[in-house]
């Protein structure tokens, strides 16, 4: 099962970042130069950036504009605001505490954004509204914060939070195809608020990071929020890394244990202690690869099923619908 990652980012996000930087009066030429970007290439809608290029551009825009909201909100968020939030978040007990702290923190420091956590019997919802959404006409800030509120908390608990659905205000934007790489779930539009709807079980997940790992994490921010996150515990990561090198999805736990020079019983116990199972790791990797192949290749659904090691297309379709709530064909066409 070959491992596919999203190694590039649409030029849309660079263009809108530069538009915001221009509104803030920043030197666009210097931003392009220091981010190793060519202005002419940026104007090509088919051009895609490396995560490093876009991460550098975003960080420099924050620093030089002294605004982590990039001029897209009623009030600026001074550079260092997120770091202040993160240093307190890493001291909390579980994910529920993190999201509650997030809502309180930004309510205190910036009234241009309102966050609220709602919990039902079946799911949790983080809702976000802007006091003046018109200041973010290209949805730059909305897209960035929605990504951040999912990926940073996932890093804190050491695993990806399973999203059920994402809600967006406004119509589907021209760059809507990118959301299928950013958010591995259905996305709906013209909603009354921006929302991340996710598994309620994650709220009880303990925080596994600390101030030392946070310092390293923030040192490379925001690059790691635009790439595959390396937050996995030791054995979970080792299993995933090995599975990523295998061409077929039909591989059993015995072979992996042998590769890691441990017994199956020991591997199962190690994974359980890290809060996961072999099949979960395998399914998550299959899910990621399926999203990539459906989004960025002309392979048929049958060919993708074979590539991922499914014995038949119907089995792949059932699994994909379980992961995302959509069939592969509906996902590829952008319908629900």
VEXDREN-2710 file (C-alpha; in Angstrom, 1 decimal):
% VEXDREN-2710
k/r/px/py/pz
1/UNK/0.0/0.0/0.0
2/UNK/1.9/3.1/-1.2
3/UNK/1.7/6.1/1.0
4/UNK/0.4/9.3/-0.7
5/UNK/0.7/12.7/0.9
6/UNK/-0.5/16.0/-0.3
7/UNK/2.8/17.6/-1.1
8/UNK/1.4/20.8/-2.6
9/UNK/-0.9/23.6/-1.8
10/UNK/-3.1/25.6/-4.2
11/UNK/-1.8/28.9/-5.3
12/UNK/-5.2/30.3/-4.2
13/UNK/-4.0/30.4/-0.6
14/UNK/-0.8/32.2/-1.5
15/UNK/-2.7/34.8/-3.7
16/UNK/-5.2/35.6/-0.9
17/UNK/-2.4/35.8/1.7
18/UNK/-0.6/38.3/-0.5
19/UNK/-3.8/40.2/-1.0
20/UNK/-4.3/40.5/2.7
21/UNK/-0.6/41.4/3.2
22/UNK/-1.0/44.2/0.6
23/UNK/-4.1/45.6/2.5
24/UNK/-1.9/45.6/5.6
25/UNK/0.8/47.7/3.8
26/UNK/3.5/45.0/3.7
27/UNK/6.3/44.7/1.2
28/UNK/5.0/42.1/-1.2
29/UNK/8.2/41.8/-3.1
30/UNK/10.1/41.0/0.1
31/UNK/7.5/38.5/1.1
32/UNK/7.8/36.7/-2.2
33/UNK/11.6/36.8/-2.2
34/UNK/11.9/35.6/1.4
35/UNK/9.4/32.8/0.8
36/UNK/11.2/31.6/-2.3
37/UNK/8.2/32.4/-4.5
38/UNK/8.0/33.7/-8.1
39/UNK/5.3/36.3/-8.5
40/UNK/4.6/35.3/-12.1
41/UNK/4.1/31.6/-11.1
42/UNK/1.7/32.7/-8.3
43/UNK/-0.6/34.2/-10.9
44/UNK/-1.0/30.8/-12.6
45/UNK/-4.1/29.1/-11.1
46/UNK/-2.6/25.7/-11.8
47/UNK/0.6/26.5/-9.8
48/UNK/0.9/24.7/-6.5
49/UNK/3.3/25.6/-3.6
50/UNK/5.3/23.4/-1.4
51/UNK/4.1/23.3/2.3
52/UNK/7.5/25.0/3.2
53/UNK/6.9/27.9/0.8
54/UNK/3.4/28.5/2.0
55/UNK/4.3/28.0/5.7
56/UNK/7.1/30.6/5.3
57/UNK/4.8/33.0/3.6
58/UNK/2.2/32.7/6.3
59/UNK/4.7/33.1/9.2
60/UNK/6.3/36.2/7.6
61/UNK/2.9/37.8/7.0
62/UNK/2.0/37.2/10.7
63/UNK/5.3/38.6/11.9
64/UNK/5.6/41.6/9.6
65/UNK/2.0/42.5/9.9
66/UNK/1.9/41.8/13.6
67/UNK/-1.5/40.1/13.0
68/UNK/-2.1/36.4/13.1
69/UNK/-5.6/37.1/11.6
70/UNK/-3.8/38.7/8.5
71/UNK/-6.0/41.7/8.3
72/UNK/-9.2/39.6/7.8
73/UNK/-10.8/40.4/11.2
74/UNK/-12.2/43.5/12.9
75/UNK/-9.3/43.5/15.3
76/UNK/-5.8/42.2/14.8
77/UNK/-4.5/39.2/16.8
78/UNK/-1.0/40.3/17.8
79/UNK/1.8/38.0/16.8
80/UNK/2.2/35.5/19.6
81/UNK/-1.5/35.3/20.5
82/UNK/-1.7/31.7/19.4
83/UNK/1.4/30.7/21.3
84/UNK/-0.1/32.2/24.5
85/UNK/-3.2/30.1/24.0
86/UNK/-1.1/27.0/23.2
87/UNK/1.0/27.2/26.3
88/UNK/-2.1/27.1/28.5
89/UNK/-3.8/24.4/26.3
90/UNK/-0.9/22.0/26.7
91/UNK/-1.4/22.1/30.5
92/UNK/-5.0/21.0/30.3
93/UNK/-6.2/17.4/31.1
94/UNK/-8.1/16.4/28.0
95/UNK/-9.5/17.6/24.7
96/UNK/-12.7/18.9/26.2
97/UNK/-10.6/21.2/28.4
98/UNK/-8.7/22.4/25.3
99/UNK/-11.7/23.4/23.3
100/UNK/-13.3/25.1/26.3
101/UNK/-10.1/27.0/26.9
102/UNK/-10.0/27.9/23.2
103/UNK/-13.5/29.4/23.4
104/UNK/-12.7/31.4/26.6
105/UNK/-9.3/32.6/25.5
106/UNK/-10.3/34.1/22.2
107/UNK/-13.5/35.6/23.7
108/UNK/-11.1/37.5/26.1
109/UNK/-8.5/38.6/23.6
110/UNK/-10.4/39.3/20.4
111/UNK/-14.1/40.0/20.1
112/UNK/-13.9/39.8/16.3
113/UNK/-14.2/36.0/16.6
114/UNK/-16.7/34.0/18.6
115/UNK/-16.1/30.3/19.3
116/UNK/-18.5/27.9/21.1
117/UNK/-18.4/24.2/21.9
118/UNK/-21.7/22.3/21.8
119/UNK/-21.9/18.6/23.0
120/UNK/-24.8/16.3/22.3
121/UNK/-25.3/12.6/23.0
122/UNK/-23.7/11.6/19.7
123/UNK/-21.3/14.3/18.6
124/UNK/-19.4/17.5/19.5
125/UNK/-19.5/20.7/17.5
126/UNK/-17.0/23.6/17.5
127/UNK/-18.8/26.6/16.1
128/UNK/-17.0/29.8/14.8
129/UNK/-18.5/33.1/13.8
130/UNK/-16.9/36.4/12.8
131/UNK/-18.3/39.8/13.8
132/UNK/-17.6/41.1/10.3
133/UNK/-17.2/38.2/7.9
134/UNK/-17.0/40.7/5.0
135/UNK/-13.4/41.5/6.0
136/UNK/-12.5/38.0/4.9
137/UNK/-13.9/38.0/1.3
138/UNK/-11.7/35.1/0.1
139/UNK/-12.3/33.0/3.2
140/UNK/-8.5/33.0/4.0
141/UNK/-8.9/33.4/7.7
142/UNK/-11.9/31.1/7.9
143/UNK/-10.1/28.3/6.1
144/UNK/-6.9/28.7/8.1
145/UNK/-8.6/28.7/11.5
146/UNK/-10.9/25.8/10.7
147/UNK/-7.8/23.8/9.7
148/UNK/-6.0/25.0/12.9
149/UNK/-8.8/24.2/15.3
150/UNK/-8.7/20.6/14.0
151/UNK/-5.0/19.9/13.5
152/UNK/-3.5/21.5/16.6
153/UNK/-5.9/19.7/19.0
154/UNK/-5.3/16.5/17.2
155/UNK/-1.6/17.0/17.8
156/UNK/-2.2/17.6/21.5
157/UNK/-4.0/14.2/21.9
158/UNK/-1.6/12.3/19.6
159/UNK/-4.1/11.2/17.0
160/UNK/-6.3/12.7/14.4
161/UNK/-9.8/13.8/15.6
162/UNK/-12.4/12.1/13.4
163/UNK/-14.5/14.6/11.6
164/UNK/-18.1/13.8/10.7
165/UNK/-18.8/17.0/8.8
166/UNK/-17.6/20.6/8.2
167/UNK/-20.1/23.5/7.8
168/UNK/-19.2/26.7/6.0
169/UNK/-21.0/30.0/5.7
170/UNK/-21.5/31.3/2.2
171/UNK/-21.6/29.4/-1.1
172/UNK/-19.0/26.9/-2.2
173/UNK/-15.9/28.9/-3.2
174/UNK/-13.9/28.3/-6.4
175/UNK/-11.2/26.6/-4.3
176/UNK/-13.7/24.2/-2.7
177/UNK/-11.9/21.1/-4.2
178/UNK/-9.0/21.8/-1.8
179/UNK/-11.3/21.2/1.2
180/UNK/-11.3/17.5/0.4
181/UNK/-7.6/17.4/1.1
182/UNK/-7.9/19.7/4.2
183/UNK/-10.9/18.1/5.8
184/UNK/-11.4/14.3/5.3
185/UNK/-15.2/14.5/5.6
186/UNK/-18.3/16.0/3.8
187/UNK/-18.4/19.8/3.6
188/UNK/-21.7/21.7/3.4
189/UNK/-22.2/25.3/2.5
190/UNK/-24.5/28.3/3.1
191/UNK/-24.7/27.3/6.8
192/UNK/-25.5/29.8/9.6
193/UNK/-22.0/29.3/11.1
194/UNK/-18.7/27.6/10.4
195/UNK/-18.6/24.3/12.3
196/UNK/-16.4/21.3/12.9
197/UNK/-18.6/18.4/13.8
198/UNK/-16.6/15.5/15.3
199/UNK/-16.6/12.3/17.4
200/UNK/-17.7/12.9/21.0
201/UNK/-15.3/10.2/22.2
202/UNK/-12.3/12.5/21.4
203/UNK/-13.3/14.9/24.1
204/UNK/-12.1/12.5/26.8
205/UNK/-8.8/11.9/25.1
206/UNK/-5.9/13.0/27.4
207/UNK/-3.3/15.5/26.4
208/UNK/0.0/13.7/25.7
209/UNK/2.1/16.7/24.7
210/UNK/4.0/18.9/27.2
211/UNK/5.8/22.3/27.2
212/UNK/9.0/20.9/25.8
213/UNK/7.3/19.3/22.8
214/UNK/5.1/22.4/22.3
215/UNK/8.2/24.6/22.0
216/UNK/9.5/22.4/19.2
217/UNK/6.0/22.4/17.6
218/UNK/5.7/26.1/17.6
219/UNK/9.2/26.6/16.4
220/UNK/8.1/25.3/13.0
221/UNK/4.6/26.8/13.0
222/UNK/2.7/27.0/10.8
223/UNK/4.4/24.6/8.5
224/UNK/3.3/21.4/10.3
225/UNK/-0.4/22.5/10.1
226/UNK/-0.2/22.3/6.3
227/UNK/1.5/18.9/6.1
228/UNK/0.9/15.4/7.6
229/UNK/1.3/15.7/11.3
230/UNK/3.9/13.7/13.1
231/UNK/2.0/13.4/16.4
232/UNK/1.7/9.6/16.5
233/UNK/3.0/7.6/19.5
234/UNK/6.1/5.4/18.9
235/UNK/4.6/2.0/17.9
236/UNK/1.6/3.6/16.1
237/UNK/4.1/5.6/14.0
238/UNK/6.4/2.6/13.4
239/UNK/3.4/0.5/12.2
240/UNK/2.1/3.2/10.0
241/UNK/5.6/4.0/8.5
242/UNK/6.0/0.3/7.6
243/UNK/2.6/0.0/6.1
244/UNK/3.3/3.0/4.0
245/UNK/6.1/1.1/2.2
246/UNK/3.9/-1.9/1.3
247/UNK/2.3/-2.1/-2.2
248/UNK/-0.6/-4.2/-1.2
249/UNK/-3.2/-3.6/1.5
250/UNK/-3.5/-7.3/2.1
251/UNK/-1.0/-7.6/4.9
252/UNK/-1.4/-9.1/8.4
253/UNK/-0.2/-8.2/11.8
254/UNK/2.2/-11.1/11.9
255/UNK/4.3/-9.7/9.1
256/UNK/4.4/-6.2/10.7
257/UNK/5.4/-7.7/14.1
258/UNK/8.2/-9.7/12.4
259/UNK/9.4/-6.5/10.7
260/UNK/9.5/-4.7/14.0
261/UNK/11.3/-7.7/15.7
262/UNK/8.6/-8.2/18.3
263/UNK/5.8/-10.8/18.9
264/UNK/2.3/-10.2/17.7
265/UNK/1.2/-10.3/21.3
266/UNK/3.7/-7.5/22.3
267/UNK/2.7/-5.4/19.3
268/UNK/-1.0/-5.7/20.1
269/UNK/-0.3/-4.7/23.7
270/UNK/1.9/-1.7/22.7
271/UNK/-0.8/-0.4/20.3
272/UNK/-3.5/-0.9/22.9
273/UNK/-1.4/1.2/25.4
274/UNK/-1.3/3.9/22.8
275/UNK/-5.0/3.8/22.3
276/UNK/-5.2/2.2/18.9
277/UNK/-5.4/-1.1/17.0
278/UNK/-3.6/-2.5/14.0
279/UNK/-6.8/-2.5/11.8
280/UNK/-7.5/1.1/12.8
281/UNK/-4.0/2.2/11.6
282/UNK/-4.4/0.2/8.4
283/UNK/-7.9/1.7/7.7
284/UNK/-6.7/5.2/8.4
285/UNK/-3.9/4.9/5.9
286/UNK/-6.2/3.4/3.3
287/UNK/-8.6/6.2/3.9
288/UNK/-5.9/8.9/3.3
289/UNK/-4.7/7.2/0.2
290/UNK/-8.2/6.8/-1.1
291/UNK/-8.9/10.5/-0.7
292/UNK/-5.7/11.4/-2.5
293/UNK/-6.3/9.0/-5.4
294/UNK/-9.9/10.1/-5.9
295/UNK/-8.9/13.7/-5.7
296/UNK/-5.7/13.8/-7.7
297/UNK/-5.8/10.9/-10.2
298/UNK/-7.8/9.7/-13.2
299/UNK/-7.8/6.1/-11.9
300/UNK/-11.2/4.4/-11.9
301/UNK/-12.8/3.4/-8.6
302/UNK/-12.1/-0.2/-9.4
303/UNK/-8.4/0.5/-10.0
304/UNK/-8.2/2.5/-6.7
305/UNK/-9.8/-0.4/-4.8
306/UNK/-7.2/-2.8/-6.3
307/UNK/-4.4/-0.4/-5.5
308/UNK/-5.5/-0.2/-1.9
309/UNK/-5.7/-4.0/-1.6
310/UNK/-9.4/-4.5/-1.5
311/UNK/-10.6/-7.9/-2.9
312/UNK/-13.5/-6.3/-4.7
313/UNK/-14.8/-2.8/-5.5
314/UNK/-17.9/-3.2/-3.4
315/UNK/-15.8/-3.8/-0.3
316/UNK/-13.9/-0.6/-1.0
317/UNK/-17.1/1.3/-1.5
318/UNK/-18.6/0.1/1.8
319/UNK/-15.4/1.0/3.7
320/UNK/-15.1/4.4/2.1
321/UNK/-18.7/5.2/2.9
322/UNK/-18.1/4.2/6.5
323/UNK/-15.1/6.5/6.6
324/UNK/-16.6/9.6/5.0
325/UNK/-20.4/9.1/4.7
326/UNK/-20.1/9.1/0.9
327/UNK/-19.5/6.6/-1.8
328/UNK/-16.2/7.0/-3.7
329/UNK/-18.1/8.2/-6.8
330/UNK/-20.1/10.8/-4.9
331/UNK/-16.9/12.0/-3.2
332/UNK/-15.2/12.4/-6.6
333/UNK/-18.1/14.3/-8.1
334/UNK/-18.4/16.6/-5.0
335/UNK/-22.0/15.5/-4.2
336/UNK/-23.4/14.3/-0.9
END
